[in-house]
């Protein structure tokens, strides 16, 4: 495959760049340096979703392991306060593929034992940083709107919970690594948020080089979550892989029914599903009002306090879940309390809960973050029945968990 730069030579022809191997004359240290010096080479949005960006903090970050040190290739942080751990690996030998997974797991485990103060001290030692709160100063230089106290709290929470954004960057992503990565994602834990990044190298006849980052879309790379727009108008999925648009027939042209007909039938089935849910759902909490249709394939429930209600949804590729959005500074404060009580929250609900922390400069009417509960995806003829049973059970359970906590914010 060739990449063409829109620059014309003497013969007014496009300049061709041919792909070359990173292994030819380059090593992992070179790749590490390029990613550290040129943060845009790390496509954080494609890897981890909207709101994420990479601010480099350190190369070869030292972590104490027993009586010796090990070194993380790249340490960075997102403006949302989540630490980013990246290992670089060129695939010269098959053993490297699984070794890098073990290394990243080890580094993430060691990192989760640090506090913000520990991290600051290590960075001062490793990079010779000086002054007060150099981590925040580094990030605020690129993102001046972030608020210091909220940023520090978010980083502390990232460390406490081991909630890191992890990536392996290399010159090629092999299928066996995909399989291992997907297995780890399904198990949850420290490596549930692992992305694979391929750096492709191209060169022209003059020796000029193009570096092209690639996050393969044909394989499930990162366990994505489902979000609802700020006004709760419709559910939007950050897809795990390429998924047909709802109502779009991938074999259009071979079928007699067109995409519009298929789409209308899908909407009708979705409406029937949610009408059944609205009629069947029962709430233990006497103040909870009935759900109402929000749009194609989701419903809304009102909740008190600084939240945008509760949304129950299904996606085009058969996923089911519940989302609560936290609104403004009060919502952020309430979400922080839930994060601190996450163990109790999950024990009470009986399911794992995920949080997405938004920009610390959130306005009074904007979404400060979200809490997501996702059902385990199942296949089979009874999928609708299983989704219905899950939604009936856990919508009521989440209302029971949330309403007493939210009541305290309205006193």
C-alpha positions as CSV (number, residue, x, y, z in Angstrom):
1,X,0.0,0.0,0.0
2,X,1.3,3.5,-0.9
3,X,0.4,6.8,0.7
4,X,0.5,9.9,-1.5
5,X,1.4,13.4,-0.3
6,X,-0.3,16.2,-2.2
7,X,2.9,17.8,-3.2
8,X,4.0,17.9,-6.8
9,X,7.5,17.3,-8.1
10,X,9.2,18.6,-11.2
11,X,7.0,16.5,-13.5
12,X,3.8,17.6,-11.7
13,X,3.2,14.1,-10.4
14,X,2.1,13.1,-7.0
15,X,4.9,12.1,-4.6
16,X,4.6,8.4,-3.7
17,X,5.5,7.1,-0.2
18,X,6.1,3.4,0.1
19,X,5.6,1.5,3.3
20,X,8.8,0.4,5.0
21,X,9.4,-1.7,8.1
22,X,10.1,0.0,11.4
23,X,12.5,-2.9,12.1
24,X,14.8,-1.7,9.4
25,X,17.1,0.7,11.2
26,X,14.7,1.7,14.0
27,X,14.3,0.4,17.5
28,X,11.9,0.7,20.4
29,X,13.8,3.6,21.9
30,X,13.3,5.5,18.6
31,X,9.6,4.8,18.6
32,X,9.3,5.7,22.3
33,X,11.0,9.1,21.6
34,X,8.8,9.9,18.6
35,X,5.6,9.3,20.6
36,X,6.9,11.3,23.6
37,X,8.0,14.2,21.5
38,X,4.9,14.2,19.2
39,X,1.8,13.5,21.3
40,X,-0.6,13.8,18.3
41,X,0.8,10.5,17.0
42,X,-1.2,8.8,19.8
43,X,-4.8,9.0,18.6
44,X,-6.5,9.0,22.0
45,X,-10.0,9.7,20.8
46,X,-9.9,6.7,18.4
47,X,-8.4,4.6,21.2
48,X,-10.4,5.6,24.2
49,X,-13.2,7.9,23.1
50,X,-14.1,11.6,23.3
51,X,-12.6,13.8,25.9
52,X,-9.3,11.9,26.1
53,X,-5.9,13.4,25.1
54,X,-2.3,12.5,25.8
55,X,0.0,14.9,27.7
56,X,3.5,13.2,28.0
57,X,5.1,13.2,31.5
58,X,8.0,10.9,31.3
59,X,10.0,8.4,29.3
60,X,11.4,5.3,31.1
61,X,9.4,6.1,34.2
62,X,11.0,4.1,37.1
63,X,8.8,1.8,39.3
64,X,10.1,0.0,42.3
65,X,9.8,-3.8,42.0
66,X,11.3,-5.6,44.9
67,X,14.9,-4.5,45.3
68,X,15.2,-3.2,41.8
69,X,13.5,-0.8,39.4
70,X,11.5,-1.5,36.2
71,X,10.8,1.1,33.6
72,X,7.6,2.0,31.9
73,X,8.2,3.2,28.4
74,X,5.9,6.2,28.4
75,X,3.8,7.8,31.1
76,X,1.3,10.5,30.3
77,X,-1.9,11.9,31.6
78,X,-5.2,13.0,30.1
79,X,-6.7,16.4,31.0
80,X,-9.5,14.3,32.6
81,X,-7.0,13.2,35.2
82,X,-6.5,9.6,34.0
83,X,-3.0,8.3,33.8
84,X,-1.9,6.8,30.4
85,X,0.6,3.9,30.4
86,X,2.2,3.0,27.0
87,X,4.6,0.2,26.2
88,X,6.5,0.2,22.8
89,X,7.3,-3.1,21.1
90,X,8.7,-4.0,17.7
91,X,7.7,-7.6,16.8
92,X,11.0,-9.1,16.0
93,X,10.2,-12.2,17.9
94,X,7.0,-14.0,18.8
95,X,7.7,-14.1,22.5
96,X,7.6,-10.3,22.7
97,X,3.9,-10.3,21.9
98,X,2.9,-11.9,25.2
99,X,5.8,-10.5,27.2
100,X,4.5,-7.0,26.6
101,X,1.1,-7.8,28.1
102,X,2.8,-9.2,31.2
103,X,5.0,-6.1,31.5
104,X,2.1,-3.7,31.1
105,X,0.1,-5.6,33.8
106,X,3.1,-5.4,36.1
107,X,3.6,-1.7,35.6
108,X,-0.1,-0.9,36.1
109,X,-0.2,-3.0,39.3
110,X,2.9,-1.1,40.6
111,X,1.5,2.3,39.6
112,X,-1.8,1.6,41.4
113,X,0.2,1.6,44.7
114,X,1.2,5.2,44.3
115,X,-0.4,8.4,45.5
116,X,-0.4,11.8,43.7
117,X,2.5,12.9,46.0
118,X,4.4,9.7,45.2
119,X,4.0,10.3,41.5
120,X,5.1,13.9,41.8
121,X,8.2,12.9,43.7
122,X,9.2,10.2,41.2
123,X,8.7,12.6,38.3
124,X,10.9,15.2,40.0
125,X,13.6,12.6,40.4
126,X,13.3,11.1,36.9
127,X,13.0,14.3,34.9
128,X,14.4,16.9,37.3
129,X,11.1,18.8,37.5
130,X,11.0,21.6,40.0
131,X,8.4,23.9,41.6
132,X,4.9,23.3,43.0
133,X,2.7,20.7,41.4
134,X,4.7,20.3,38.1
135,X,2.2,17.6,36.8
136,X,-0.7,20.1,36.8
137,X,1.6,22.8,35.4
138,X,2.5,20.6,32.5
139,X,-1.1,19.7,31.7
140,X,-2.5,23.2,32.2
141,X,0.1,24.6,29.8
142,X,-1.7,22.6,27.0
143,X,-5.2,22.8,28.6
144,X,-5.4,26.1,30.5
145,X,-9.1,25.7,31.4
146,X,-8.7,22.7,33.7
147,X,-9.1,23.4,37.5
148,X,-6.2,22.3,39.7
149,X,-8.1,20.8,42.7
150,X,-10.4,18.7,40.5
151,X,-7.5,17.5,38.3
152,X,-5.4,16.4,41.3
153,X,-8.5,14.6,42.8
154,X,-9.0,12.8,39.5
155,X,-5.4,11.7,39.2
156,X,-5.6,10.5,42.8
157,X,-8.7,8.5,42.0
158,X,-7.1,7.1,38.9
159,X,-4.2,5.8,41.0
160,X,-6.4,4.6,43.9
161,X,-8.7,2.5,41.6
162,X,-6.1,1.5,39.1
163,X,-8.2,3.2,36.4
164,X,-5.6,3.7,33.7
165,X,-5.7,4.1,30.0
166,X,-3.3,1.5,28.7
167,X,-1.8,1.0,25.2
168,X,0.7,-1.1,23.4
169,X,2.4,0.7,20.4
170,X,4.2,-1.3,17.8
171,X,5.0,-1.7,14.1
172,X,2.3,-4.4,13.6
173,X,-0.6,-5.9,15.7
174,X,-0.8,-9.6,15.4
175,X,-4.0,-11.6,15.7
176,X,-2.8,-13.6,18.7
177,X,-2.3,-10.3,20.6
178,X,-5.8,-9.3,19.6
179,X,-7.2,-12.5,21.0
180,X,-5.3,-12.1,24.3
181,X,-6.3,-8.4,24.6
182,X,-10.0,-9.3,24.1
183,X,-9.8,-12.0,26.7
184,X,-8.4,-9.5,29.2
185,X,-11.1,-6.9,28.3
186,X,-13.8,-9.4,29.1
187,X,-12.3,-10.2,32.5
188,X,-12.2,-6.6,33.6
189,X,-9.6,-5.3,36.0
190,X,-6.5,-3.3,35.3
191,X,-6.2,-4.3,31.7
192,X,-9.8,-3.8,30.7
193,X,-8.9,-0.5,29.1
194,X,-6.2,-1.7,26.8
195,X,-5.8,-0.3,23.2
196,X,-3.4,-1.5,20.5
197,X,-1.7,1.2,18.4
198,X,0.1,0.4,15.1
199,X,2.6,2.9,13.8
200,X,3.1,2.6,10.1
201,X,6.2,4.0,8.4
202,X,6.3,5.3,4.8
203,X,9.2,6.8,2.9
204,X,9.6,8.5,-0.5
205,X,12.4,8.4,-3.0
206,X,14.1,11.5,-1.3
207,X,14.2,9.7,2.1
208,X,11.4,11.8,3.7
209,X,9.3,9.8,6.2
210,X,5.7,9.7,7.1
211,X,4.5,8.2,10.4
212,X,0.9,7.1,10.2
213,X,-0.8,5.9,13.4
214,X,-3.4,3.2,13.0
215,X,-6.0,1.8,15.4
216,X,-7.4,-1.2,13.5
217,X,-11.2,-1.1,13.4
218,X,-11.9,-4.6,12.2
219,X,-11.1,-6.0,15.7
220,X,-12.5,-5.1,19.1
221,X,-9.7,-3.1,20.6
222,X,-11.1,-1.2,23.6
223,X,-14.1,-2.0,25.7
224,X,-16.2,1.0,24.8
225,X,-19.2,2.4,26.7
226,X,-22.4,3.9,25.7
227,X,-23.2,7.6,26.3
228,X,-26.2,9.8,25.9
229,X,-25.9,13.2,24.4
230,X,-25.9,16.2,26.7
231,X,-29.6,16.7,26.3
232,X,-30.4,13.1,26.6
233,X,-31.9,13.1,23.1
234,X,-30.5,9.8,21.8
235,X,-28.0,7.1,22.8
236,X,-24.7,7.2,21.0
237,X,-22.4,4.2,21.0
238,X,-18.7,4.5,20.7
239,X,-18.6,1.2,18.7
240,X,-16.2,-1.6,19.4
241,X,-16.0,-2.4,15.8
242,X,-17.7,-1.3,12.6
243,X,-21.4,-1.7,13.0
244,X,-24.2,-1.2,10.4
245,X,-26.2,1.9,11.0
246,X,-29.6,1.0,12.5
247,X,-32.0,0.1,9.7
248,X,-29.1,-0.2,7.1
249,X,-29.1,-3.6,5.3
250,X,-25.4,-4.6,4.6
251,X,-26.5,-6.7,1.7
252,X,-28.6,-3.9,0.0
253,X,-28.9,-4.6,-3.7
254,X,-29.3,-8.3,-3.1
255,X,-32.5,-7.9,-1.2
256,X,-35.9,-6.8,-2.4
257,X,-36.6,-4.7,0.7
258,X,-34.8,-1.4,0.9
259,X,-33.0,0.1,3.9
260,X,-35.9,2.4,4.7
261,X,-38.3,-0.5,5.1
262,X,-35.8,-2.4,7.2
263,X,-35.3,0.7,9.4
264,X,-39.0,1.2,9.9
265,X,-39.5,-2.4,10.9
266,X,-36.6,-2.1,13.4
267,X,-38.0,1.0,14.9
268,X,-41.4,-0.6,15.2
269,X,-39.9,-3.6,17.0
270,X,-37.9,-1.3,19.3
271,X,-41.1,0.6,20.2
272,X,-43.0,-2.6,21.0
273,X,-40.1,-3.7,23.2
274,X,-40.1,-0.5,25.2
275,X,-43.8,-0.3,25.5
276,X,-43.7,-3.8,27.1
277,X,-41.0,-2.6,29.4
278,X,-42.9,0.5,30.5
279,X,-46.0,-1.6,31.2
280,X,-44.1,-4.3,33.1
281,X,-41.5,-2.5,35.1
282,X,-42.2,-2.1,38.9
283,X,-40.4,0.1,41.3
284,X,-39.8,-0.5,45.0
285,X,-39.4,3.2,45.6
286,X,-42.8,4.8,46.0
287,X,-41.6,8.2,44.5
288,X,-40.3,6.8,41.2
289,X,-42.4,7.8,38.2
290,X,-42.9,5.6,35.2
291,X,-40.4,5.6,32.3
292,X,-41.3,7.4,29.1
293,X,-40.1,7.0,25.5
294,X,-37.0,9.0,24.7
295,X,-36.3,8.0,21.1
296,X,-35.5,5.0,19.1
297,X,-34.5,2.1,21.4
298,X,-34.2,3.9,24.8
299,X,-36.4,5.3,27.5
300,X,-35.9,7.9,30.2
301,X,-36.7,7.9,33.9
302,X,-36.7,11.1,36.1
303,X,-34.5,11.2,39.1
304,X,-34.1,14.1,41.7
305,X,-30.8,16.0,42.2
306,X,-28.0,17.1,39.9
307,X,-28.4,14.3,37.3
308,X,-29.9,14.1,33.8
309,X,-32.3,11.3,34.7
310,X,-31.7,7.6,34.2
311,X,-31.6,6.2,30.6
312,X,-32.2,2.5,29.8
313,X,-31.1,1.6,26.3
314,X,-30.3,-1.0,23.7
315,X,-27.8,-0.5,20.8
316,X,-27.8,-1.6,17.2
317,X,-25.4,-4.5,17.9
318,X,-27.5,-5.9,20.8
319,X,-26.0,-4.3,23.9
320,X,-28.1,-3.3,26.8
321,X,-27.4,-0.9,29.7
322,X,-28.3,1.9,32.0
323,X,-26.7,5.4,32.1
324,X,-26.9,8.3,34.6
325,X,-25.4,11.7,33.6
326,X,-24.2,14.1,36.3
327,X,-24.9,17.8,35.6
328,X,-22.7,20.7,36.5
329,X,-20.4,21.3,39.6
330,X,-23.0,19.7,42.0
331,X,-23.2,16.7,39.7
332,X,-19.4,16.4,39.7
333,X,-19.4,16.6,43.5
334,X,-22.1,13.9,43.8
335,X,-20.2,11.7,41.3
336,X,-17.0,12.0,43.4
337,X,-18.9,10.7,46.4
338,X,-20.1,7.7,44.4
339,X,-16.6,7.1,43.2
340,X,-15.4,7.0,46.8
341,X,-18.2,4.6,47.7
342,X,-17.9,2.5,44.5
343,X,-17.3,-0.8,46.4
344,X,-20.5,-0.2,48.4
345,X,-22.4,0.9,45.4
346,X,-21.5,-2.2,43.4
347,X,-22.2,-4.5,46.3
348,X,-25.6,-3.0,46.7
349,X,-26.4,-3.1,43.0
350,X,-24.9,-6.5,42.4
351,X,-23.1,-5.3,39.2
352,X,-19.9,-3.5,38.3
353,X,-20.2,0.2,37.6
354,X,-18.1,2.4,35.3
355,X,-17.5,6.1,35.6
356,X,-16.5,8.5,33.0
357,X,-15.2,11.8,34.4
358,X,-15.6,14.8,32.1
359,X,-13.8,18.2,31.8
360,X,-13.2,19.8,35.2
361,X,-14.3,23.2,33.8
362,X,-17.9,21.9,33.3
363,X,-20.5,24.7,33.3
364,X,-23.6,24.6,35.5
365,X,-25.8,23.1,32.8
366,X,-23.2,20.8,31.2
367,X,-22.5,17.1,31.7
368,X,-19.7,16.6,34.3
369,X,-19.5,12.8,33.8
370,X,-21.5,9.7,33.7
371,X,-22.1,6.3,35.3
372,X,-22.7,3.3,33.1
373,X,-24.0,-0.2,33.9
374,X,-23.7,-2.7,31.0
375,X,-25.4,-6.1,30.7
376,X,-23.3,-9.1,29.7
377,X,-24.0,-9.6,26.0
378,X,-25.6,-12.9,25.1
379,X,-26.5,-14.5,21.8
380,X,-29.5,-16.7,21.0
381,X,-33.1,-16.8,20.1
382,X,-34.2,-15.5,23.5
383,X,-32.1,-12.3,23.4
384,X,-35.0,-9.9,23.7
385,X,-36.4,-11.9,26.6
386,X,-33.1,-11.9,28.4
387,X,-32.6,-8.1,27.8
388,X,-36.1,-7.5,29.1
389,X,-35.5,-9.5,32.3
390,X,-32.2,-7.7,32.9
391,X,-33.7,-4.3,32.4
392,X,-36.7,-5.0,34.6
393,X,-34.4,-6.2,37.4
394,X,-31.6,-3.7,37.3
395,X,-33.5,-0.6,36.4
396,X,-35.4,-1.1,39.7
397,X,-32.2,-2.0,41.5
398,X,-30.4,1.2,40.3
399,X,-33.4,3.3,41.3
400,X,-33.2,1.8,44.8
401,X,-29.4,2.5,44.9
402,X,-29.6,6.1,43.5
403,X,-32.7,7.7,45.0
404,X,-31.6,7.6,48.7
405,X,-28.2,9.1,47.8
406,X,-29.7,11.7,45.5
407,X,-32.3,12.7,48.2
408,X,-29.5,13.9,50.3
409,X,-28.5,16.5,47.6
410,X,-32.0,18.1,47.5
411,X,-32.4,18.8,51.3
